[in-house]
Amino acid sequence: MSFWVTVPSATTRVVKAETVVCYLVQVGIQLSDGDRARHGVLRRFSDFRALHTQLVGKFGAKRVPDPPQKKSLYRVNSSNALIEERRVALE
C-alpha cells in the first residue's frame, strides 16, 4: 500500500461576507491489489497552522517542519504570488 498528499491548487471563497483563500488538499492511496482511491478537501491556511500546532504538541518541534510564514492578504487579487508561494510550501 502507498499513499500521497498534494496541494495542487488554491481558490477564493466568500465566507461570511469575507473573501478567503482555500487550498485543495488531495489524498490518494494505492492498495497492494492495484485498487486506487483519491479524496480532496478544501482547507484554509489557518487549518494548516492549527494542524502544525497539534503535530508539534504530539511529536515535538524538531520532527515537524515549520509552516509557511503567516502574511496578511489585504487584497486577494493582488496577492496571487503569495497564494502560490504558500501552496507550494504547504505541499
C-alpha positions in Angstrom: 0.0 0.0 0.0 1.2 3.5 -0.8 -0.3 7.0 -0.4 0.3 10.6 -1.4 -0.8 14.0 -0.3 -0.6 17.1 -2.6 -1.9 20.6 -2.6 -2.4 21.2 -6.4 -4.4 24.4 -6.3 -5.9 27.3 -4.4 -9.2 29.1 -4.8 -11.0 32.0 -3.2 -14.4 31.7 -1.5 -16.7 34.2 0.2 -17.3 33.2 3.9 -19.5 35.5 6.0 -19.0 38.4 3.5 -15.2 37.9 3.6 -13.1 36.6 0.7 -10.8 33.9 1.9 -8.3 31.6 0.2 -8.9 27.8 0.3 -6.3 25.2 -0.7 -7.3 21.9 -2.3 -5.7 19.0 -0.4 -5.8 15.7 -2.3 -5.0 12.4 -0.6 -4.6 9.3 -2.7 -4.0 5.7 -1.8 -3.0 2.7 -3.9 -3.6 -0.7 -2.3 -1.4 -3.7 -3.0 -4.1 -5.3 -5.2 -3.9 -2.3 -7.5 -7.1 -0.5 -6.4 -6.8 3.3 -6.1 -8.8 5.9 -4.4 -8.5 9.7 -4.2 -10.2 12.3 -2.0 -10.0 16.0 -2.0 -11.0 18.7 0.6 -10.7 22.5 0.7 -8.8 23.9 3.7 -7.9 27.4 4.8 -4.4 28.4 5.7 -5.4 28.7 9.3 -6.4 25.0 9.3 -2.8 24.1 8.3 -1.4 26.3 11.1 -3.7 24.6 13.6 -2.6 21.2 12.4 1.0 22.2 12.7 0.4 23.2 16.4 -1.2 19.8 17.1 1.7 17.9 15.4 4.3 19.9 17.3 2.5 19.1 20.6 2.4 15.4 19.7 5.9 14.9 18.1 7.9 17.9 19.1 9.2 20.9 17.0 12.3 19.2 15.8 10.3 16.5 14.0 7.7 18.8 12.3 8.7 21.1 9.5 7.9 24.8 10.0 4.8 26.0 8.3 4.9 28.9 5.8 5.1 32.3 7.3 1.7 34.0 8.0 1.4 37.1 6.0 -1.7 39.2 5.6 -3.5 39.1 2.3 -5.0 42.6 2.3 -6.2 42.2 -1.3 -6.5 38.7 -2.5 -6.4 39.7 -6.2 -3.1 41.4 -5.8 -1.6 38.5 -3.7 -1.6 35.7 -6.3 2.2 35.3 -5.8 1.8 34.9 -2.1 -1.0 32.4 -2.5 1.1 30.3 -4.9 4.1 30.6 -2.6 2.0 29.3 0.3 0.5 26.5 -1.8 4.0 25.2 -2.8 5.2 25.4 0.8 2.2 23.5 2.1 3.0 20.6 -0.2 
